[in-house]
Amino acid sequence: MPHSERSLTGYVAYTAKSRIVNDTHAEREKEHFYRELSEEIRSEMAVPIVFDDRVLAVICLDSLRPHYFTEEHVRILLIVAQIVGRTLASLSRIEELTNEVVSLRHDVDYKDPKVSSYKLGNIIGNSPRENEVVDFIQRVTPPLFNRIKYWSQGDLEESQLGLPSLLITGETGSGKEFLFNNIYSRLNQMYQESVAPRSELPLRKINIAAFSGELTYSELFGHKRGAYTGAQTDRRGILEAANGGVVFLDERGDADPKTQVQLLRFLDNGGFVRLGDDHTRYARVLLVAATTKTCNA
């Protein structure tokens, strides 16, 4: 890079190695990588934050005294960098999953502009089996929507009727999510017609197979700050975030026993407890679960 664009931060990010500049004035005269930001700064150090062999960020410290930093400073800062690295990696993963949810949400109502023969939602065709699917959606959505409409008028408290839910079973590739997308599309249409014309019915999607252990529980029900390593703030789960709407829970059969039990309790009265918390909260959602595993009644 041109000398004017070089910096200690960029050098450490590129090499993934810590670096100490004992005397910034002397380093400036060498015309190497160092770029002076202020004449008052006399020494600097930088440590990379690395996770899975990838530099996520760089921690920099400066001093008004030359030859201030030592290898002990580097050692301490590397410990901090390890902790921060795990947190940044978790936040990055959450952001990726959030973007995936947004993308999936856009797919729900997608229609090919070249096709004009859609029968319902994204369904095309007129076979007997297809007519059965359309009939099922038309039959099941009105009572489900009546519950959703009722939630928009009441306060959150323990549900005496329990929460509505659907279980879709079938082999991989059989169209479970496709069926859900069309159920949601119809519910969203009814929602816009009679509740909020300019709003979308809240929707969250999650694939249980993408998580494990406490992370699964946290994604669904949320967590309290300090519930586990990396939990820096209180966080709502998707069930709470989708309050008043719909949640699609894919690969439900892969959820751990603790999560399964909490889901049953949630469906019973709408109550749940965030991970690491002892306060019962309430939410109202239509839970649609899909699984490839056989379920015995």
C-alpha positions in Angstrom: 0.0 0.0 0.0 1.1 3.6 -0.5 3.0 4.9 2.6 0.2 7.4 3.3 -2.4 4.6 3.7 -0.3 2.2 5.9 -1.2 1.9 9.6 -0.4 -0.2 12.6 -3.9 -1.5 12.7 -3.8 -2.6 9.1 -0.5 -4.3 9.5 -1.7 -6.3 12.5 -4.9 -7.2 10.7 -3.0 -8.4 7.7 -0.3 -10.4 9.5 -2.6 -11.6 12.4 0.3 -11.0 14.8 0.7 -8.6 17.7 3.0 -5.6 17.4 4.5 -3.0 19.7 5.8 0.3 18.5 8.2 1.5 21.2 8.9 4.9 19.8 6.5 6.4 17.2 8.9 9.2 16.2 11.7 6.7 15.4 9.2 4.4 13.6 8.0 7.3 11.5 11.6 8.0 10.3 11.9 4.4 9.1 9.0 4.9 6.6 7.8 1.4 7.2 4.1 0.6 7.9 3.6 3.1 10.7 1.4 6.2 10.2 1.4 8.9 12.8 -2.0 10.1 14.0 -0.7 12.6 16.6 2.7 13.8 17.7 1.6 13.5 21.3 1.4 9.7 21.0 4.8 8.2 21.7 4.2 4.4 21.8 1.5 2.0 20.6 0.6 -1.6 20.6 -2.0 -3.6 18.6 -3.4 -7.2 19.1 -5.5 -9.0 16.6 -8.9 -10.6 17.6 -8.8 -13.9 15.9 -11.5 -16.6 15.7 -11.3 -19.8 13.6 -8.1 -18.4 11.9 -9.9 -15.2 10.8 -9.1 -11.7 12.0 -12.3 -10.1 13.2 -10.9 -6.9 14.6 -7.8 -5.3 16.1 -7.4 -3.9 19.7 -5.1 -0.8 19.8 -3.6 1.0 22.8 -1.4 4.1 22.8 0.6 6.0 25.4 2.1 9.5 25.7 5.4 7.9 26.9 7.9 6.1 24.6 8.8 2.4 25.4 5.7 2.1 27.6 4.3 -1.2 26.5 5.8 -4.6 27.3 5.2 -8.2 26.4 3.1 -8.5 29.6 0.7 -6.0 28.2 0.5 -8.1 25.0 -0.2 -11.3 27.0 -3.1 -9.7 28.9 -4.6 -8.1 25.8 -4.4 -11.5 24.0 -6.6 -13.0 26.8 -9.1 -10.1 26.3 -9.0 -10.7 22.6 -9.9 -14.4 23.0 -13.0 -13.5 25.0 -14.0 -10.7 22.6 -13.4 -13.0 19.6 -15.9 -15.6 20.8 -18.5 -12.8 21.4 -18.0 -11.3 18.0 -18.2 -14.7 16.3 -21.5 -15.3 18.1 -22.9 -11.9 17.1 -21.7 -12.5 13.5 -23.5 -15.9 13.5 -26.7 -14.3 14.8 -26.5 -11.6 12.1 -26.1 -14.3 9.5 -29.1 -16.2 10.8 -31.2 -13.0 10.9 -30.3 -12.2 7.3 -31.3 -15.8 6.4 -34.6 -15.4 8.1 -35.2 -12.1 6.2 -34.3 -13.9 2.9 -36.7 -16.8 3.7 -39.4 -14.4 4.6 -39.1 -12.9 1.2 -39.4 -16.3 -0.4 -42.8 -16.9 1.3 -44.8 -14.8 -1.1 -42.5 -15.1 -4.2 -44.4 -15.7 -7.4 -42.9 -16.1 -10.9 -44.0 -13.0 -12.9 -44.2 -15.2 -16.0 -46.8 -17.5 -14.4 -50.5 -16.4 -14.3 -52.2 -19.6 -13.2 -51.5 -19.6 -9.4 -54.4 -21.2 -7.6 -53.6 -20.2 -4.0 -50.4 -18.6 -2.8 -47.6 -20.3 -4.7 -49.6 -23.4 -5.7 -50.1 -24.1 -9.4 -52.1 -27.0 -10.9 -55.4 -28.8 -10.7 -54.5 -32.4 -9.7 -56.7 -34.2 -7.0 -53.9 -34.1 -4.5 -53.3 -30.4 -5.1 -57.0 -29.7 -4.7 -56.8 -31.4 -1.3 -53.9 -29.2 -0.2 -55.8 -26.1 -1.3 -58.9 -27.2 0.4 -57.0 -27.9 3.6 -55.5 -24.5 3.6 -58.8 -22.8 3.0 -60.4 -24.8 5.8 -57.8 -24.4 8.5 -56.8 -20.8 8.1 -60.0 -19.1 9.1 -60.1 -20.5 12.7 -56.4 -20.0 13.1 -56.8 -16.4 12.0 -59.6 -15.8 14.4 -57.2 -16.6 17.3 -54.6 -14.3 15.8 -57.1 -11.5 15.5 -58.3 -12.0 19.0 -54.7 -11.6 20.3 -54.5 -8.1 18.8 -57.4 -7.1 21.1 -56.3 -8.5 24.5 -53.6 -8.1 27.1 -50.8 -10.6 27.5 -51.6 -13.0 30.3 -51.9 -16.8 30.9 -53.9 -18.3 28.0 -56.8 -20.4 29.3 -57.3 -21.9 25.8 -53.7 -22.8 25.1 -52.0 -21.8 21.8 -52.9 -23.2 18.4 -50.3 -25.3 16.6 -49.8 -27.4 13.5 -47.4 -30.3 12.9 -46.3 -31.1 9.4 -44.6 -34.4 8.8 -43.0 -35.8 5.7 -39.7 -36.9 4.2 -37.0 -34.5 3.2 -38.0 -32.7 0.0 -41.7 -33.5 0.3 -42.7 -29.9 0.6 -43.3 -29.2 4.3 -42.0 -25.7 4.2 -43.8 -25.0 0.9 -47.1 -26.0 2.6 -46.3 -23.7 5.5 -45.4 -20.8 3.2 -48.9 -21.0 1.6 -50.6 -21.2 5.0 -48.8 -18.1 6.1 -49.5 -16.4 2.8 -53.2 -16.9 3.3 -53.1 -15.8 7.0 -51.1 -12.7 6.1 -53.6 -11.8 3.4 -56.4 -12.1 6.0 -54.4 -10.1 8.5 -53.9 -7.2 6.0 -57.6 -7.3 5.1 -59.0 -7.0 8.6 -56.3 -6.0 11.1 -53.4 -4.0 9.7 -53.6 -3.1 5.9 -50.1 -1.8 5.8 -48.3 -4.3 8.0 -47.1 -7.8 7.7 -48.2 -10.6 10.1 -45.2 -11.2 12.3 -43.2 -14.2 11.1 -40.1 -16.0 12.4 -38.4 -19.1 11.0 -35.9 -21.3 12.7 -34.2 -24.6 11.9 -33.6 -26.5 15.1 -30.9 -28.6 13.4 -28.7 -25.5 13.2 -28.4 -25.2 17.0 -27.6 -27.4 19.9 -28.0 -27.4 23.7 -28.5 -24.1 25.5 -28.2 -22.1 22.2 -31.4 -23.8 20.9 -33.3 -22.8 24.1 -31.9 -19.3 23.9 -32.9 -18.8 20.3 -36.5 -19.9 21.0 -37.1 -18.3 24.5 -34.3 -15.8 24.8 -31.7 -15.4 27.6 -30.7 -13.2 30.5 -27.4 -11.4 30.6 -24.7 -13.7 31.9 -26.8 -16.9 31.3 -23.8 -18.3 29.5 -20.4 -17.3 28.1 -20.9 -14.5 25.6 -24.4 -13.5 26.8 -23.6 -9.8 27.2 -27.1 -8.5 27.2 -30.7 -9.6 27.7 -32.2 -11.0 24.5 -35.6 -11.9 23.3 -36.2 -15.3 21.7 -38.0 -15.7 18.4 -41.3 -16.8 20.2 -41.3 -13.5 22.0 -40.2 -11.5 19.0 -43.0 -13.0 16.9 -45.7 -12.2 19.5 -49.1 -12.0 17.8 -47.9 -13.8 14.7 -46.5 -17.1 13.3 -43.4 -19.2 14.0 -42.1 -21.9 11.7 -40.0 -24.5 13.6 -38.2 -26.8 11.2 -36.7 -30.1 12.2 -38.6 -30.0 15.5 -37.6 -33.6 16.2 -34.0 -32.5 16.6 -34.7 -30.3 19.6 -33.1 -31.3 22.9 -35.4 -32.7 25.7 -35.2 -29.5 27.8 -36.4 -27.5 24.8 -39.1 -30.0 24.0 -40.5 -29.8 27.5 -40.5 -26.0 27.5 -42.3 -26.0 24.1 -45.1 -28.1 25.5 -45.5 -25.8 28.5 -45.5 -22.8 26.2 -48.2 -24.3 24.1 -50.2 -25.0 27.2 -50.6 -21.4 28.4 -48.2 -19.2 26.4 -45.8 -18.9 29.3 -42.0 -19.3 29.1 -38.9 -18.4 31.0 -35.7 -17.0 29.4 -32.5 -18.9 29.9 -30.9 -17.8 33.2 -34.0 -16.0 34.3 -36.8 -16.8 36.9 -39.5 -14.5 35.6 -42.4 -16.0 33.6 -43.3 -14.1 30.5 -46.1 -14.6 28.0 -46.4 -14.6 24.2 -49.1 -15.5 21.7 -48.0 -17.3 18.5 -49.2 -19.8 16.0 -46.5 -22.5 16.2 -46.1 -24.5 13.0 -43.6 -27.3 13.4 -42.1 -29.6 10.7 -40.2 -32.8 11.1 -39.1 -35.8 9.1 -39.4 -38.1 12.2 -42.4 -40.3 12.8 -44.6 -39.1 15.7 -46.7 -41.5 17.7 -50.0 -40.2 19.0 
